[in-house]
Amino acid sequence: LKKHIIGQDQAITVIANALRRARAGLKDPNRPIGTFMFLGPTGVGKTELARVLAAFMFDDPDAMIRVDMSEYMEKFSVSRLTGAPPGYVGYEEGGQFTEKVRRKPYSVILLDEIEKAHPDVFNVLLQVFEDGRLSDNVGRLVDFKNTIIIMTSNIGAKHIWQQKALGFSKTGVEIDYDKMKSMVISEVKKLFNPEFINRVDELVVFNPLGRGEISRIIDLILAEVRARLQERNIQLDVTEEVKNFLIEVGYSPEFGARPLKRAIQRYVEDTLALEILSRKFIEGDTVKVNLIDGNIVTERTGDSILRDLASEESNEKMD
């Protein structure tokens, strides 16, 4: 997990310990594999960890069910979780929540922005957390015992940024994780009742990301781009100057690492796409991406065998 999620070692350790307990048979077999609440600012890896966990636990990157809890802010919307009552529109379709889990019982369930849900939603979730099952509108029991439930929230994010401002990275002093977690959990307790919090296996607080973590995330994203180019037998070399430029244009404290992919698409992938389609770069080439006078530029650092062959054929035709 640490290979894919950068800067969140404490959070990953908490998750790993809980999953080990489940694998060792130390958890209640009638409850979900694990129930977690991920707390932290936007763009620090909460959703990404859920995706990676789904791929790791169930060997399927699509084994994640995402539910936007902002769609369940009103009292009347709660019935959509388990399905409309008899006689109402959509009765035969089942619940938006229960039907997804019924079709995919081995999955990670991501309840995004849990704090926005109506309080009645929490009563429904309590049954899932405690009994590992939920009845839909037609009386079918839906099994949650083979799921991992992850709730995300930005509650307490201001405390996390305050801790970062106290000297993280500039002086080399790391954030006091335990102190930060304590302050964030105190905010959680103001919003959720004790019964609900006690049913959650772990409250997991995510660190804010510093420049070093952002640089490593860029390396991960560029590795994906490099792998796709290698399928076309094109090698990619990106200079440190370009990486620093991407950090400046692609990172903001407000949105975390989320804008990074868009920045790489705009400044690197779009440029390469135009030049590959125009045949500036072909199979076998090595492409260097550099920063000159504030602009992204690309160049070929070595001719490919195919290019040499094409050149020879052209010369023969001219002769």
C-alpha positions as CSV (number, residue, x, y, z in Angstrom):
1,L,0.0,0.0,0.0
2,K,2.9,2.4,0.8
3,K,4.2,2.0,-2.8
4,H,1.0,3.6,-4.1
5,I,-0.1,6.0,-1.3
6,I,2.5,8.6,-0.5
7,G,3.0,10.4,2.8
8,Q,0.3,8.5,4.8
9,D,2.4,5.8,6.5
10,Q,0.6,6.1,9.9
11,A,-2.8,5.8,8.2
12,I,-1.7,2.8,6.2
13,T,-0.3,1.1,9.4
14,V,-3.7,1.5,11.2
15,I,-5.5,0.0,8.2
16,A,-3.0,-2.9,7.8
17,N,-3.3,-3.8,11.5
18,A,-7.1,-3.9,11.4
19,L,-7.1,-6.1,8.3
20,R,-4.5,-8.4,9.8
21,R,-6.9,-8.9,12.8
22,A,-9.7,-9.8,10.4
23,R,-7.5,-12.2,8.4
24,A,-6.3,-13.9,11.6
25,G,-9.9,-14.5,12.7
26,L,-9.9,-12.1,15.6
27,K,-12.8,-10.0,14.4
28,D,-16.5,-10.7,14.7
29,P,-17.4,-12.9,11.7
30,N,-20.9,-11.3,11.5
31,R,-19.6,-7.8,10.9
32,P,-17.9,-6.3,7.8
33,I,-14.2,-7.0,7.4
34,G,-13.4,-3.5,8.5
35,T,-15.2,-0.2,9.1
36,F,-13.1,3.0,8.9
37,M,-13.5,6.7,8.8
38,F,-10.8,8.5,6.8
39,L,-10.3,12.1,8.0
40,G,-8.2,14.8,6.4
41,P,-8.1,17.6,3.9
42,T,-9.0,17.3,0.2
43,G,-6.5,15.6,-2.1
44,V,-4.3,13.8,0.4
45,G,-5.1,10.2,-0.7
46,K,-8.3,9.2,1.1
47,T,-10.2,8.0,-2.0
48,E,-7.0,6.7,-3.7
49,L,-6.3,4.5,-0.7
50,A,-9.8,3.1,-1.0
51,R,-9.2,2.3,-4.6
52,V,-5.8,0.7,-4.0
53,L,-7.3,-1.3,-1.1
54,A,-10.0,-2.7,-3.4
55,A,-7.5,-3.8,-5.9
56,F,-5.3,-5.3,-3.3
57,M,-7.9,-7.1,-1.2
58,F,-10.2,-8.4,-4.0
59,D,-7.8,-8.5,-6.9
60,D,-10.1,-6.2,-8.9
61,P,-9.6,-2.5,-9.4
62,D,-13.3,-2.1,-10.0
63,A,-14.3,-3.7,-6.7
64,M,-15.1,-0.3,-5.2
65,I,-18.6,1.0,-4.7
66,R,-18.7,4.7,-4.3
67,V,-21.7,6.4,-2.7
68,D,-21.9,10.2,-2.7
69,M,-23.4,11.0,0.7
70,S,-24.3,14.6,-0.3
71,E,-27.1,12.9,-2.3
72,Y,-28.6,11.8,1.0
73,M,-28.9,15.1,2.8
74,E,-32.7,15.1,3.0
75,K,-34.9,12.9,5.2
76,F,-36.9,11.6,2.2
77,S,-33.7,10.5,0.4
78,V,-32.9,7.9,3.0
79,S,-35.3,5.4,1.5
80,R,-33.2,5.4,-1.7
81,L,-30.5,3.5,0.2
82,T,-32.7,0.4,0.6
83,G,-35.3,1.1,-2.1
84,A,-38.7,2.8,-2.5
85,P,-41.6,1.4,-0.5
86,P,-44.3,-0.6,-2.4
87,G,-46.5,1.5,-4.6
88,Y,-43.8,4.2,-5.2
89,V,-41.8,4.8,-8.3
90,G,-38.7,2.7,-8.5
91,Y,-40.0,0.0,-6.1
92,E,-38.9,-2.9,-8.4
93,E,-35.4,-1.4,-8.9
94,G,-34.2,-2.0,-5.4
95,G,-32.1,0.3,-3.3
96,Q,-29.2,2.3,-4.7
97,F,-27.0,1.1,-1.9
98,T,-28.2,-2.4,-1.2
99,E,-28.5,-3.3,-4.9
100,K,-24.9,-2.4,-5.6
101,V,-23.6,-4.5,-2.7
102,R,-26.0,-7.4,-3.6
103,R,-24.4,-7.5,-7.1
104,K,-20.9,-7.1,-5.8
105,P,-20.6,-8.6,-2.3
106,Y,-16.8,-8.6,-2.2
107,S,-16.0,-5.0,-2.4
108,V,-14.7,-1.8,-0.7
109,I,-17.7,0.6,0.0
110,L,-16.7,4.2,-0.1
111,L,-19.2,6.5,1.6
112,D,-17.9,9.9,0.4
113,E,-18.4,13.0,2.6
114,I,-20.3,11.1,5.3
115,E,-20.8,14.3,7.3
116,K,-23.3,15.6,4.7
117,A,-25.7,12.7,5.1
118,H,-29.0,13.0,7.0
119,P,-28.9,11.7,10.6
120,D,-31.4,8.9,9.7
121,V,-28.7,7.5,7.3
122,F,-26.5,6.8,10.3
123,N,-29.2,4.6,11.8
124,V,-29.3,2.5,8.6
125,L,-25.5,2.3,8.7
126,L,-25.5,1.2,12.3
127,Q,-27.3,-1.9,11.4
128,V,-24.7,-2.7,8.7
129,F,-21.8,-2.0,11.1
130,E,-23.3,-4.2,13.8
131,D,-25.0,-7.0,12.0
132,G,-23.2,-7.1,8.7
133,R,-26.5,-7.2,6.8
134,L,-29.3,-5.0,5.6
135,S,-32.8,-5.8,4.3
136,D,-33.8,-4.0,1.1
137,N,-37.3,-2.8,0.2
138,V,-38.5,-6.3,-1.0
139,G,-37.2,-8.1,2.1
140,R,-34.0,-9.5,0.6
141,L,-31.1,-9.7,3.1
142,V,-28.0,-8.1,1.6
143,D,-24.7,-9.5,3.1
144,F,-22.0,-7.0,4.1
145,K,-19.7,-9.5,5.8
146,N,-17.2,-9.6,2.9
147,T,-17.0,-5.8,2.5
148,I,-14.7,-3.1,3.8
149,I,-16.6,0.1,4.6
150,I,-14.7,3.4,4.3
151,M,-16.3,6.8,5.2
152,T,-14.4,9.9,4.2
153,S,-14.7,13.4,5.7
154,N,-13.0,16.7,5.7
155,I,-13.9,17.3,9.4
156,G,-11.1,18.7,11.4
157,A,-9.0,19.7,8.3
158,K,-8.3,23.1,9.8
159,H,-6.5,21.5,12.7
160,I,-4.3,19.4,10.3
161,W,-3.3,22.5,8.4
162,Q,-2.6,24.3,11.7
163,Q,-0.2,21.5,12.7
164,K,1.5,21.7,9.3
165,A,2.0,25.5,9.8
166,L,3.8,24.9,13.1
167,G,7.0,23.9,11.4
168,F,6.5,20.9,9.1
169,S,9.1,20.5,6.4
170,K,10.8,23.9,6.8
171,T,12.5,22.9,10.1
172,G,12.4,19.2,9.4
173,V,10.1,18.7,12.4
174,E,7.4,16.2,11.6
175,I,3.8,16.8,12.6
176,D,2.8,15.4,16.0
177,Y,0.5,12.8,14.6
178,D,-1.1,11.8,17.9
179,K,-1.8,15.4,18.8
180,M,-3.3,16.1,15.4
181,K,-5.4,13.0,15.6
182,S,-6.7,13.9,19.0
183,M,-7.8,17.3,17.8
184,V,-9.5,16.0,14.7
185,I,-11.4,13.2,16.6
186,S,-12.7,15.8,19.1
187,E,-14.3,17.5,16.1
188,V,-15.8,14.2,14.9
189,K,-17.3,13.7,18.3
190,K,-19.2,17.0,18.0
191,L,-20.9,15.8,14.9
192,F,-21.5,12.0,15.3
193,N,-23.1,10.4,18.4
194,P,-21.0,8.0,20.5
195,E,-23.1,5.0,19.4
196,F,-22.1,5.6,15.8
197,I,-18.4,6.3,16.5
198,N,-18.1,3.2,18.7
199,R,-19.2,1.0,15.8
200,V,-16.3,2.3,13.6
201,D,-13.2,0.1,13.9
202,E,-10.7,2.9,13.3
203,L,-10.7,6.7,12.9
204,V,-7.9,7.3,10.5
205,V,-6.4,10.8,10.2
206,F,-4.4,11.7,7.0
207,N,-1.4,14.0,7.0
208,P,-1.3,17.1,4.8
209,L,1.2,16.7,1.9
210,G,4.5,18.6,1.7
211,R,6.6,19.3,-1.3
212,G,8.6,16.1,-0.9
213,E,5.4,14.0,-1.0
214,I,4.1,15.9,-4.0
215,S,7.4,15.2,-5.9
216,R,7.0,11.5,-5.2
217,I,3.4,11.5,-6.4
218,I,4.5,13.2,-9.6
219,D,7.0,10.3,-10.1
220,L,4.2,7.8,-9.7
221,I,2.0,9.5,-12.3
222,L,4.9,9.9,-14.7
223,A,5.7,6.2,-14.3
224,E,2.2,5.4,-15.5
225,V,2.7,7.7,-18.6
226,R,6.1,6.1,-19.2
227,A,4.5,2.6,-19.1
228,R,1.9,3.6,-21.6
229,L,4.5,5.0,-24.0
230,Q,6.6,1.9,-23.6
231,E,3.7,-0.1,-25.1
232,R,4.5,2.0,-28.2
233,N,8.2,1.3,-27.7
234,I,8.9,5.0,-26.9
235,Q,11.0,5.9,-23.9
236,L,10.4,9.0,-21.8
237,D,12.9,11.1,-19.8
238,V,11.5,14.0,-17.7
239,T,14.0,16.5,-16.2
240,E,13.9,17.7,-12.6
241,E,13.2,21.2,-13.8
242,V,10.0,19.9,-15.4
243,K,9.0,18.1,-12.2
244,N,9.6,21.3,-10.1
245,F,7.5,23.2,-12.7
246,L,4.6,20.6,-12.3
247,I,4.8,21.0,-8.5
248,E,4.3,24.8,-8.8
249,V,1.4,24.6,-11.3
250,G,-0.2,21.4,-10.1
251,Y,-0.3,21.6,-6.3
252,S,-2.4,23.8,-4.0
253,P,-3.1,23.5,-0.3
254,E,-6.8,23.9,-1.0
255,F,-7.1,20.9,-3.4
256,G,-4.0,18.9,-2.4
257,A,-2.6,16.6,-5.1
258,R,-5.8,16.4,-7.2
259,P,-4.8,19.0,-9.8
260,L,-1.5,17.2,-10.4
261,K,-2.9,14.7,-13.0
262,R,-4.6,17.6,-14.9
263,A,-1.3,19.5,-14.9
264,I,0.6,16.5,-16.2
265,Q,-2.1,15.9,-18.9
266,R,-1.9,19.5,-20.0
267,Y,1.8,20.1,-20.0
268,V,3.2,16.7,-20.8
269,E,0.6,14.3,-22.2
270,D,-1.1,16.8,-24.6
271,T,2.3,17.9,-25.9
272,L,3.5,14.3,-26.5
273,A,0.1,13.4,-28.1
274,L,0.4,16.1,-30.8
275,E,4.0,15.2,-31.6
276,I,3.4,11.5,-31.7
277,L,0.5,12.0,-34.1
278,S,2.5,14.3,-36.2
279,R,5.2,11.6,-36.4
280,K,7.8,13.8,-34.7
281,F,8.3,10.8,-32.4
282,I,8.0,7.3,-33.6
283,E,8.4,3.8,-32.3
284,G,11.9,3.3,-30.9
285,D,12.5,6.9,-30.0
286,T,13.7,8.3,-26.6
287,V,11.9,11.5,-25.8
288,K,13.3,14.1,-23.4
289,V,10.9,16.6,-21.8
290,N,12.7,19.7,-20.6
291,L,11.9,23.2,-19.3
292,I,13.4,26.1,-21.3
293,D,12.5,29.7,-20.5
294,G,9.4,28.6,-18.6
295,N,8.1,26.5,-21.4
296,I,7.8,22.7,-21.8
297,V,9.8,21.5,-24.7
298,T,10.5,18.0,-26.1
299,E,13.4,16.6,-28.0
300,R,14.6,13.3,-29.4
301,T,17.7,12.2,-27.6
302,G,18.6,9.3,-30.0
303,D,17.4,8.1,-33.4
304,S,15.5,4.8,-33.4
305,I,16.3,1.9,-35.7
306,L,13.0,2.4,-37.4
307,R,13.9,6.0,-38.1
308,D,17.2,4.9,-39.6
309,L,15.5,2.4,-41.8
310,A,13.0,5.0,-42.9
311,S,15.8,7.3,-43.7
312,E,17.7,4.6,-45.8
313,E,14.5,3.9,-47.7
314,S,14.1,7.5,-48.5
315,N,17.7,7.9,-49.7
316,E,17.3,4.8,-51.9
317,K,14.2,6.2,-53.6
318,M,16.0,9.5,-54.2
319,D,18.9,7.6,-55.8
